[in-house]
Structures are given as structure tokens and as C-alpha cells.
């Protein structure tokens, strides 16, 4: 994760901590900003965010501490 922590423009995968689901996306932000924005969106209940939807439907959480790039 630290390799791209400051880099921009990359594809990433965030896996669920509790099941086999994962989210794959592409961002123009650096990794630190991406993680912060996703956590904020979940906390604010933004329904269009896949990680929030997964949390609400299954009471499971994505593993933002182990993002794959």
C-alpha cells in the first residue's frame, strides 16, 4: 500500500473483511485521499457508494487498511 500512497491515477481493490466481496475502482486521487473519502462517505450514509450499500445490506465492512493496487 505505501508504494502508491502519494501517487495518483491508479486502479485499486478494496476487499470485504467478512466475505469474498470486493470493490475495484480507478481514482485520480492519491490513496490517502481515496481512503479518507470512502470512510467519510460511509459515515455520511451516501447510498451510491458500494461500500456503504454492502455495509447496510450485510452488516459487513470493507478493509480499508489493506487496499490492493
C-alpha positions in Angstrom: 0.0 0.0 0.0 2.8 2.5 0.8 4.2 2.3 -2.8 1.2 4.3 -4.2 0.3 6.2 -1.1 1.3 9.5 -2.7 0.8 8.5 -6.4 -2.3 9.4 -8.4 -4.1 7.7 -11.2 -4.2 4.0 -10.3 -6.6 1.1 -10.1 -7.4 -0.3 -6.7 -9.2 -3.2 -4.9 -10.8 -3.0 -1.5 -11.9 -6.4 -0.1 -14.6 -7.0 2.5 -13.3 -8.0 5.9 -16.0 -10.6 6.4 -16.8 -12.2 3.0 -15.5 -12.6 -0.6 -16.9 -9.4 -2.0 -14.6 -6.7 -3.2 -14.7 -3.3 -5.0 -12.4 -2.5 -7.9 -12.1 1.1 -9.0 -9.9 3.7 -10.6 -9.1 7.0 -8.9 -7.4 10.3 -9.8 -6.7 10.9 -6.1 -3.8 9.6 -4.0 -4.5 6.6 -1.8 -4.7 8.5 1.4 -7.4 10.8 0.0 -9.3 7.8 -1.5 -9.5 6.0 1.8 -10.5 9.2 3.7 -13.2 10.0 1.2 -14.6 6.4 1.2 -14.7 6.3 5.0 -16.4 9.7 5.1 -19.0 8.6 2.5 -19.8 5.5 4.5 -20.2 7.6 7.7 -22.4 10.1 6.0 -24.6 7.3 4.5 -24.1 8.1 0.8 -26.3 5.5 -0.8 -24.4 5.5 -4.2 -21.2 4.2 -2.6 -20.8 0.5 -3.0 -19.0 0.0 0.4 -21.9 1.8 2.2 -24.5 -0.4 0.4 -22.6 -3.5 1.3 -22.4 -2.5 4.9 -26.1 -1.8 5.1 -27.2 -5.0 3.3 -24.9 -7.4 5.1 -23.6 -5.6 8.2 -20.1 -6.2 6.9 -17.3 -3.7 6.2 -14.6 -3.2 3.6 -11.0 -3.5 4.7 -9.6 0.0 4.1 -6.3 -0.9 5.9 -5.4 -3.4 3.2 -6.2 -1.8 -0.1 -4.6 -3.6 -3.1 -3.2 -1.6 -6.0 
